[in-house]
Amino acid sequence: MDAYISIKNVSHTYKNGVTAIKDINLEIYEGEVVAILGSNGSGKTTLVKHFNGLLKPTKGTIEVGGLNTKKEKISTLSSLVGYVFQNPNHQTFLSTVEQELSYGCKNLNMEEDEIEERVDKAIELFELHDRLEDNPFDLNSSQRKEVAMASIMAVSPKVIVLDEPTTGQDHKGCKRVLHLVQMFKDLGHTVVLITHDMNLIGELNCRTVVMNQSEIIADDKADQVFSDKGIMEEAGLQPPQITTFASKISTLNQEQTYLTIDSILKEIAVNQKEDVKIGTGS
């Protein structure tokens, strides 16, 4: 199977001479959820901004859906890769939620019937029926971020990029983001997450790409990455708190990486059953 996003020997140097990414090779496939982790300045945001043409490679090539990003307009690439910014204020600017939902489709010159169908689907998925006449700037941060996601969903790109989706969210908001990521995947989208939220990645246990000093230093499932102390230390990252907590519980299998409370409770339940069998001699 061919990769939907193919990155070959890509480097990017800004006009001030700073090389933000260097010699990156990466393939992302349809239907994947991929988290890109790294400390500030590691290059993760620079890398992802190449996916929809916001940045062009200084060296190397990136293909999205078979298109060379160097040769395509941002408008063309944006129909394939939707980018939800960390700060929703950077992409919401119209006076009503309904206008925001239809803006991207209109910008791509879709037919009115198709726009209406797509917007109606986004309204249903995000349960925005009662907010259509609201000004996005009258909504709280979580609600504005959902409007930004919904406007991207209306365009229905193959790839959805979420830049720090849980920043500023309370526990309920973080659970909502987890639900939305799973919903995007179930609807057939590829999801790329730029995040520092280790708990979110732990819940997803998705493919995890770690960047450090402009290069990729790890690419594996989250449980494998988080169990590699050398990689985590090199990247300046900490595993989810629950993983650290589990490492202190002597009755748990320390060869296993626990990413969620549920995984710990499941292991404890298994151990209790084994203890009962031994106690009864069965």
Salt bridges, closest charged atoms under 4 A:
ASP23 OD1 - LYS59 NZ 2.62
GLU30 OE1 - LYS158 NZ 3.59
GLU32 OE1 - ARG207 NH1 2.91
GLU114 OE2 - ARG118 NH2 2.88
ASP134 OD2 - ARG131 NH1 3.51
GLU146 OE2 - ARG176 NE 2.71
GLU164 OE2 - HIS196 ND1 2.57
GLU203 OE2 - LYS175 NZ 3.74
ASP219 OD2 - ARG207 NH2 2.80
